[in-house]
């Protein structure tokens, strides 16, 4: 049985070429690539890479000034946050949601656009395994080169399941896959609604489309486009916020800093050919219009989903807080 790509770099003693994450007594992180004869310097002494080569993962090493460091192999989440990047990376909290909520499974054929710096690609490749396929499309050749280099560095070579194509998804996808031959599609781009025709043709019935967008306006537009297309289920959208906790003795509290909004995720599934999507059980509000149809007068509390209190209730509350009757 062959070892899965990159697995030999995730276990065993530290070896030449391994990337190691050093944590100092104050919790500061330093990432080094082990090279025989090389030294890691700070303003408080230095340590040799040779002192780590051959040591087990999770060891400690002391520098010339007596400062002790914990040495661990960086996790994938650590790796993507510290690797060279051209475009902004998909944060680990969002990559984990994409793999789970899009149901990326071993052996799946997954289409990804765009690639950015390759952070999400690594999670997708981990999920599909050696026998799956990740077909990544990126408009910018420089971003594609950075992504390939980052993934090659992480896996220790080219992953057999991955191909990266430079070009526009709308133009390139029909010639790259058969109709209905794709299990999952992940879109991380400015205008995913422009790709719905080719994505719909490529996805197998029941296949999942998940889009990662940065703003509420993009979220609204792609959700409306999914509904109007007629070949997708009702879209669902969410975001995830991660707040760490400070743990020290009795001082157990939320950290002052947190990973707040990074992007929205919206997901839908491909209907079987010829199937008409069922009507939504929740009817749109009175005067419902799409974001594209909206004019200046359409931006009312009712149309944006706010609960508008009745005049009777407002009068009652007013009387209760002011102690006076309604002058009208």
KOLFI-724349 format. One line per 5 residues: number of its first residue (from 1); their letters; for each residue x, y, z of C-alpha. Coordinates in steps of 0.5 Angstrom, whole numbers, always signed. Example, Ala and Ser with C-alpha at 12.3 -4.5 7.8 and 13.67 -1.06 7.14 Angstrom:
BEGIN
1	as	+25,-9,+16  +27,-2,+14
***
This chain:
BEGIN
1	xxxxx	+0,+0,+0  +3,+7,-2  +3,+12,+3  -2,+18,+1  +2,+24,-2
6	xxxxx	+5,+29,+4  +3,+24,+10  +11,+22,+11  +12,+29,+12  +6,+29,+18
11	xxxxx	+9,+24,+22  +16,+21,+25  +22,+25,+28  +24,+32,+25  +28,+31,+18
16	xxxxx	+32,+36,+14  +27,+40,+10  +21,+40,+15  +18,+46,+17  +18,+47,+24
21	xxxxx	+14,+52,+29  +17,+54,+35  +13,+57,+41  +17,+61,+46  +15,+62,+53
26	xxxxx	+11,+68,+51  +7,+64,+46  +10,+68,+40  +11,+63,+34  +17,+63,+29
31	xxxxx	+17,+58,+23  +23,+55,+21  +25,+50,+15  +30,+45,+18  +37,+46,+14
36	xxxxx	+43,+42,+17  +49,+47,+19  +44,+53,+20  +42,+57,+26  +35,+61,+28
41	xxxxx	+37,+67,+31  +33,+72,+36  +35,+78,+40  +36,+73,+46  +41,+68,+43
46	xxxxx	+40,+63,+38  +39,+55,+37  +42,+50,+31  +37,+47,+27  +42,+41,+28
51	xxxxx	+39,+40,+35  +32,+39,+32  +34,+34,+26  +32,+27,+29  +28,+30,+35
56	xxxxx	+21,+27,+36  +15,+32,+34  +13,+36,+40  +20,+36,+43  +23,+42,+47
61	xxxxx	+30,+46,+45  +34,+51,+49  +38,+56,+46  +44,+59,+48  +41,+64,+52
66	xxxxx	+37,+59,+56  +31,+60,+53  +26,+54,+52  +22,+53,+45  +17,+48,+44
71	xxxxx	+18,+45,+37  +12,+42,+33  +10,+41,+26  +5,+46,+24  -2,+44,+22
76	xxxxx	-5,+46,+16  -9,+51,+19  -2,+54,+22  +1,+53,+15  -4,+57,+11
81	xxxxx	-4,+63,+15  +4,+63,+15  +5,+61,+8  +7,+66,+2  +1,+69,-1
86	xxxxx	-1,+73,-7  -8,+74,-6  -12,+73,+1  -13,+66,+3  -19,+63,+5
91	xxxxx	-19,+62,+13  -18,+56,+16  -25,+57,+19  -28,+58,+13  -24,+52,+9
96	xxxxx	-27,+47,+15  -34,+50,+13  -33,+49,+6  -30,+42,+6  -36,+40,+11
101	xxxxx	-42,+43,+9  -40,+42,+1  -39,+34,+3  -33,+34,+0  -31,+26,+0
106	xxxxx	-26,+22,-2  -26,+20,-9  -30,+26,-11  -29,+31,-17  -29,+38,-15
111	xxxxx	-28,+44,-19  -25,+50,-16  -25,+57,-18  -21,+62,-16  -15,+59,-13
116	xxxxx	-12,+65,-10  -6,+63,-6  -8,+55,-5  -10,+55,+2  -17,+52,+0
121	xxxxx	-14,+48,-5  -10,+44,+0  -16,+43,+4  -20,+40,-2  -14,+35,-4
126	xxxxx	-14,+33,+3  -21,+31,+3  -21,+28,-4  -15,+24,-3  -11,+20,-8
131	xxxxx	-17,+18,-12  -21,+24,-13  -20,+30,-17  -19,+37,-16  -20,+42,-22
136	xxxxx	-18,+49,-20  -18,+55,-25  -15,+61,-24  -15,+68,-28  -8,+70,-26
141	xxxxx	-2,+66,-28  +2,+69,-22  -3,+67,-17  -3,+60,-20  +4,+60,-20
146	xxxxx	+4,+62,-12  -1,+57,-11  +2,+51,-14  +9,+53,-10  +5,+53,-4
151	xxxxx	+2,+46,-5  +8,+43,-7  +12,+45,-1  +6,+43,+4  +5,+36,+0
156	xxxxx	+13,+35,-1  +11,+35,-9  +6,+35,-14  -1,+32,-11  -3,+27,-16
161	xxxxx	-11,+29,-16  -9,+37,-17  -9,+40,-24  -9,+48,-24  -11,+51,-31
166	xxxxx	-10,+59,-32  -16,+62,-35  -24,+64,-34  -28,+58,-31  -34,+60,-36
171	xxxxx	-30,+59,-42  -25,+53,-40  -30,+49,-36  -34,+46,-41  -28,+43,-45
176	xxxxx	-25,+40,-38  -31,+36,-36  -37,+32,-39  -44,+35,-37  -46,+32,-30
181	xxxxx	-39,+29,-29  -37,+34,-23  -39,+32,-16  -38,+39,-12  -36,+46,-15
186	xxxxx	-33,+51,-10  -33,+59,-13  -29,+64,-9  -29,+70,-14  -32,+77,-15
191	xxxxx	-38,+75,-19  -40,+67,-18  -47,+69,-21  -44,+69,-28  -42,+62,-28
196	xxxxx	-48,+59,-26  -50,+56,-33  -43,+52,-34  -43,+50,-27  -51,+47,-28
201	xxxxx	-49,+44,-34  -42,+41,-30  -46,+38,-24  -49,+32,-23  -56,+31,-20
206	xxxxx	-55,+33,-13  -48,+36,-13  -47,+41,-9  -45,+49,-11  -42,+53,-5
211	xxxxx	-40,+60,-6  -35,+64,-2  -37,+72,-2  -34,+78,+2  -40,+82,+2
216	xxxxx	-47,+82,+3  -49,+85,-4  -45,+79,-7  -49,+75,-3  -56,+78,-5
221	xxxxx	-54,+78,-12  -52,+70,-12  -57,+68,-8  -62,+71,-13  -59,+68,-19
226	xxxxx	-59,+61,-16  -67,+62,-15  -68,+65,-22  -64,+60,-25  -69,+54,-24
231	xxxxx	-64,+48,-24  -62,+49,-16  -65,+48,-10  -67,+54,-5  -60,+57,-3
236	xxxxx	-58,+57,+4  -53,+62,+7  -49,+63,+13  -42,+66,+16  -38,+63,+22
241	xxxxx	-35,+68,+27  -29,+65,+32  -28,+68,+39  -22,+65,+42  -22,+64,+50
246	xxxxx	-16,+66,+55  -15,+61,+60  -10,+63,+66  -12,+60,+73  -18,+64,+75
251	xxxxx	-18,+69,+69  -22,+65,+64  -25,+70,+59  -26,+71,+52  -20,+74,+48
256	xxxxx	-20,+81,+47  -19,+80,+39  -23,+75,+35  -23,+73,+28  -30,+76,+26
261	xxxxx	-33,+77,+19  -28,+74,+13  -34,+72,+8  -41,+69,+7  -42,+62,+5
266	xxxxx	-48,+60,+0  -50,+53,-2  -55,+50,-6  -55,+43,-10  -57,+41,-17
271	xxxxx	-64,+39,-19  -65,+33,-23  -66,+35,-31  -73,+37,-32  -74,+38,-25
276	xxxxx	-78,+44,-23  -76,+47,-16  -82,+47,-11  -85,+53,-9  -82,+56,-2
281	xxxxx	-86,+55,+4  -84,+62,+7  -87,+67,+2  -84,+73,+0  -86,+79,+4
286	xxxxx	-91,+84,+1  -88,+88,-5  -82,+83,-5  -77,+85,-11  -70,+83,-12
291	xxxxx	-64,+87,-11  -63,+88,-18  -71,+91,-19  -70,+95,-13  -71,+103,-14
296	xxxxx	-71,+108,-9  -78,+107,-6  -77,+100,-5  -72,+100,+1  -78,+100,+6
301	xxxxx	-77,+96,+13  -82,+91,+10  -78,+89,+4  -72,+88,+8  -75,+83,+13
306	xxxxx	-76,+88,+19  -82,+86,+23  -86,+93,+23  -90,+94,+30  -97,+96,+29
311	xxxxx	-99,+103,+30  -103,+100,+36  -97,+97,+39  -93,+103,+39  -99,+107,+42
316	xxxxx	-99,+102,+48  -92,+102,+49  -92,+110,+48  -97,+111,+54  -93,+106,+58
321	xxxxx	-86,+109,+58  -89,+116,+58  -95,+116,+63  -99,+120,+58  -104,+119,+53
326	xxx	-103,+119,+45  -105,+126,+43  -108,+124,+37
***
